[in-house]
Amino acid sequence: MPDTYSLSRIEGIVLLVLFGAFLFYVYKQISLDTVTDFEKQAVLSPFKIWGFILFGLAGLVIGGNMVVNNAIEIANILGVSEKVIGLTIIAAGTLLPELATSVVAALKKNTDIAVGNIIGSNIFNIFLILGISSLVKPIQYNPSFNSEMYLLAGGTIILFVGMFTGEKKKLDRWEAALLLIIFLGYTGYLVAGEL
């Protein structure tokens, strides 16, 4: 068994095609809905919209570069692997926007936004981010991440079982607590294994 695998450019194209299919599906769903709330919102000028987009993209590039460089420094200082830093500090830092959005949406009883935010974020990360990244340069994949892939699959199964079974069709607090305990337990296991 080889030490590493790589996500090739052809596989990246396949991911981008799947992402395009997802966007088409979302577009068709939106066209079926009658949306009236957006009509009440103030419309910004195209100049302001493009200015915000460019400013946001520049901030993402600069921030992403700082996160990666400082995460490597933290890994060297603490004497832990970059894998652990990526699975803990970087992962926690990048999930904060999704966490804030989902918590606010849940408090306002907008559960579709809370769930859609998480699912959409993962679809974008897997199909779009990995697809574009592998087009730029094939991505080396270390099989040591297989255990995390199994954990991700297990968590997804728990989520779907919790949300699509029972009469209420919702994720109960005890199911959410179970997912959180698994996450904290595995994070503790990773950190403890490196110390």
C-alpha positions, 0 to 999 in steps of 0.5 A: 500500500502506498504511503500517499495518494493524490487527488488528480486534476481529472478527479478535481474536474469531476468534483467541480462537475458535481458542484455544478450539478448541486448549484443547478439543483439549488437554482431549480429549488429556488425557482420553485419557491416564492420569495418575498422577503428579499424584495423588501431589502435595500439594494446596494449599487453594483459598485458597492457590491463588487467592492465588498466582494473584492475586499472579502476575497482579499481578506480571505487570501491574506487571512488564509495565508496567515492561518496556514503560516501561523498554524505551522509555527504553532505545530513546531512550537508545541511539537505536534504534527501539522495534521493535529493542528489542521484537525483542531486549531484550523478546523475550529477557526474556520468553523466559527462563522458557520457556528455563529450563523447556525446558533443565531438561526436556531435561536430565531427558529430558522432551522432550515438556515441552520441545517442548510448552512452546515450542509452547504458549507461541507458541499462547498468544501468538498466539491468546490474547494478540493476541486479547484485546489486539485486543478491548481496542483494535485493534492497529496493525500495521506492514508493516515486521514482514513480514520478521520474519514470514517469518523466523518461518515459515522457522524453523518450517519448519526445526523441523518438517523437523528433528523430523518427518524421519529415523528418530529423529524428533528435533531434532539438535544441528546443527539446533538450532545452525542455528536459533541461528545464524540467530537470532543473525545476524538479531539482530546484523543488526538491531542493526547496522542501527540503529547 
